[in-house]
Amino acid sequence: MKTFGTVNSFDVDQGRGSIKPEVGGDNLPFERSAFKWDIKASPPKTGQRLSYEVGTKDNKPCALNLETI
């Protein structure tokens, strides 16, 4: 199920960031590999709205399959 949120932070060097869900709740971490586009050409920016799916990594919730809207 697609969910929407805004990028809270993204570190280009580490390839990690977090997204704030629009429906509330804790920020979800994400990694460079979670993007469905080439982020080298267009890395996410703070405040950018994205769609994503909630998944788990190391038994913790995270954002997967991030897409621009």
JOJO-V562388 format. One record per residue. N is the residue number from 0. RES is the residue in three letters. PSI is psi as a letter, one per 20 degrees, with the letter a starting at -180 (NA if undefined). Layout:
[[N:RES:PSI] [N:RES:PSI]]
//
This chain:
[[0:MET:p] [1:LYS:q] [2:THR:q] [3:PHE:q] [4:GLY:r] [5:THR:q] [6:VAL:p] [7:ASN:h] [8:SER:q] [9:PHE:p] [10:ASP:o] [11:VAL:g] [12:ASP:g] [13:GLN:h] [14:GLY:k] [15:ARG:q] [16:GLY:a] [17:SER:q] [18:ILE:p] [19:LYS:o] [20:PRO:p] [21:GLU:h] [22:VAL:j] [23:GLY:r] [24:GLY:a] [25:ASP:q] [26:ASN:q] [27:LEU:p] [28:PRO:q] [29:PHE:r] [30:GLU:r] [31:ARG:h] [32:SER:i] [33:ALA:i] [34:PHE:q] [35:LYS:j] [36:TRP:r] [37:ASP:n] [38:ILE:i] [39:LYS:h] [40:ALA:h] [41:SER:n] [42:PRO:q] [43:PRO:q] [44:LYS:q] [45:THR:p] [46:GLY:i] [47:GLN:p] [48:ARG:p] [49:LEU:q] [50:SER:q] [51:TYR:r] [52:GLU:q] [53:VAL:p] [54:GLY:a] [55:THR:q] [56:LYS:p] [57:ASP:k] [58:ASN:k] [59:LYS:q] [60:PRO:q] [61:CYS:r] [62:ALA:p] [63:LEU:r] [64:ASN:l] [65:LEU:p] [66:GLU:q] [67:THR:q] [68:ILE:NA]]
//
